[in-house]
Amino acid sequence: MAEPSITFGYWGIQGIGEPIIRLLKYLGLNFELKTYLHSNRAEWEADKATLNFPFPNLPYLKVGDKVVCESEAIAYFLVFHAKREDLFGTTNEERIQATMVKGFTTDLLMDLAGLLWNPAKYPEQAKYFEEKLYPRLTKLNAYAAGKKHIVGDNLNLVDFPLFQVLTMIRRADPAGFANYPNLINILDNFNNIPQIKAYHETDEAKNKPCLLYTSDAADDLLCVDLGGR
């Protein structure tokens, strides 16, 4: 029986969709990327009405007739679809640790968003990082000591959103991020996964803007350097 077709729909930015695209690439799943432009919201509104889902949203995933929305639910679905439940953790302890790191990653993203969506704070970026982000990064750097991936030797689903958030922070403040060698090691190990590395070398990955609903200055500030340099 032929595998059902997979379509992933999201805005033409990295945002919260990029970790899912990396997951699709890592799992070796063939998929069609449906890109929506903010300048043409009518296209999304038209497609939205056809999804036959109680609360359609972006991003969405269609696998055959199945529709899944919300980024975390999509990631879970793909893990089950690919029969890669090991990505949730290979032990109960890994699963617990991954859940805690996921919450911490969300906190990091919210702190970063506090800068991204408030252009008035751009001139105070250094102070904002010092007060908001550096304390969290110090804790996470200590947690990551001696680890290949964020919860241990095994790649975990939480590594995908964490990579996105940490790389954005690293791009915004490369000198400051250099003080967190354990996090740099985590990023390098993720970036060197063959499927991930191959994707990062494509024009599709390199040319995608980072953000939406922010100023050009914010995107210049935080456009992700996928090479990890």
CORVEN-V267124 format. One record per residue. N is the residue number from 1. RES is the residue in three letters. D_FIRST is the distance of its C-alpha to the first C-alpha in Angstrom with 2 decimals. Layout:
N;RES;D_FIRST
N;RES;D_FIRST
This chain:
1;MET;0.00
2;ALA;3.78
3;GLU;6.49
4;PRO;8.94
5;SER;12.09
6;ILE;15.09
7;THR;18.64
8;PHE;21.75
9;GLY;24.96
10;TYR;28.46
11;TRP;31.90
12;GLY;32.61
13;ILE;34.20
14;GLN;33.46
15;GLY;34.60
16;ILE;32.36
17;GLY;29.22
18;GLU;29.75
19;PRO;29.02
20;ILE;25.56
21;ILE;24.93
22;ARG;26.15
23;LEU;23.84
24;LEU;20.78
25;LYS;22.17
26;TYR;22.97
27;LEU;19.53
28;GLY;18.12
29;LEU;15.92
30;ASN;15.72
31;PHE;17.30
32;GLU;19.59
33;LEU;23.08
34;LYS;24.84
35;THR;28.52
36;TYR;31.21
37;LEU;34.86
38;HIS;37.62
39;SER;39.66
40;ASN;37.21
41;ARG;36.43
42;ALA;36.03
43;GLU;32.56
44;TRP;31.47
45;GLU;33.28
46;ALA;31.52
47;ASP;28.01
48;LYS;29.11
49;ALA;29.71
50;THR;26.14
51;LEU;24.41
52;ASN;24.88
53;PHE;25.86
54;PRO;29.16
55;PHE;30.51
56;PRO;28.76
57;ASN;30.00
58;LEU;29.54
59;PRO;27.64
60;TYR;24.45
61;LEU;20.77
62;LYS;18.05
63;VAL;14.45
64;GLY;12.75
65;ASP;15.46
66;LYS;16.82
67;VAL;20.17
68;VAL;22.18
69;CYS;25.72
70;GLU;28.40
71;SER;28.08
72;GLU;28.28
73;ALA;25.69
74;ILE;23.29
75;ALA;24.00
76;TYR;23.45
77;PHE;20.11
78;LEU;18.92
79;VAL;20.31
80;PHE;18.45
81;HIS;15.13
82;ALA;15.67
83;LYS;17.09
84;ARG;20.39
85;GLU;22.80
86;ASP;25.36
87;LEU;26.05
88;PHE;27.80
89;GLY;30.13
90;THR;30.14
91;THR;33.15
92;ASN;34.63
93;GLU;37.36
94;GLU;35.00
95;ARG;33.29
96;ILE;36.75
97;GLN;37.95
98;ALA;34.92
99;THR;35.55
100;MET;39.18
101;VAL;38.44
102;LYS;36.11
103;GLY;39.05
104;PHE;41.34
105;THR;39.08
106;THR;39.16
107;ASP;42.96
108;LEU;43.12
109;LEU;41.12
110;MET;43.39
111;ASP;46.45
112;LEU;45.19
113;ALA;44.44
114;GLY;48.05
115;LEU;49.04
116;LEU;46.39
117;TRP;47.07
118;ASN;50.84
119;PRO;52.27
120;ALA;55.73
121;LYS;54.81
122;TYR;53.89
123;PRO;57.48
124;GLU;57.40
125;GLN;54.18
126;ALA;55.91
127;LYS;57.47
128;TYR;54.25
129;PHE;52.35
130;GLU;55.26
131;GLU;55.37
132;LYS;51.74
133;LEU;49.32
134;TYR;51.29
135;PRO;51.97
136;ARG;48.27
137;LEU;47.39
138;THR;50.15
139;LYS;48.65
140;LEU;45.11
141;ASN;46.48
142;ALA;48.22
143;TYR;45.09
144;ALA;43.11
145;ALA;45.71
146;GLY;44.38
147;LYS;40.71
148;LYS;37.94
149;HIS;35.90
150;ILE;37.34
151;VAL;36.84
152;GLY;37.16
153;ASP;35.49
154;ASN;31.93
155;LEU;30.28
156;ASN;29.89
157;LEU;28.31
158;VAL;31.89
159;ASP;32.51
160;PHE;30.52
161;PRO;32.80
162;LEU;35.80
163;PHE;35.35
164;GLN;35.46
165;VAL;38.58
166;LEU;40.45
167;THR;39.84
168;MET;41.21
169;ILE;44.27
170;ARG;44.70
171;ARG;44.65
172;ALA;47.19
173;ASP;49.55
174;PRO;48.92
175;ALA;52.39
176;GLY;52.05
177;PHE;48.57
178;ALA;49.98
179;ASN;51.74
180;TYR;48.50
181;PRO;47.50
182;ASN;45.12
183;LEU;43.09
184;ILE;43.18
185;ASN;41.80
186;ILE;38.92
187;LEU;38.14
188;ASP;38.45
189;ASN;36.13
190;PHE;33.43
191;ASN;34.03
192;ASN;33.76
193;ILE;30.22
194;PRO;28.66
195;GLN;25.85
196;ILE;28.46
197;LYS;31.10
198;ALA;28.98
199;TYR;28.20
200;HIS;31.88
201;GLU;32.91
202;THR;31.13
203;ASP;33.12
204;GLU;30.72
205;ALA;31.82
206;LYS;35.42
207;ASN;36.25
208;LYS;34.95
209;PRO;37.89
210;CYS;38.18
211;LEU;39.37
212;LEU;39.72
213;TYR;42.69
214;THR;45.01
215;SER;47.58
216;ASP;47.15
217;ALA;49.40
218;ALA;46.97
219;ASP;44.10
220;ASP;46.43
221;LEU;47.34
222;LEU;43.90
223;CYS;41.50
224;VAL;39.49
225;ASP;40.23
226;LEU;36.85
227;GLY;38.48
228;GLY;40.29
229;ARG;43.57
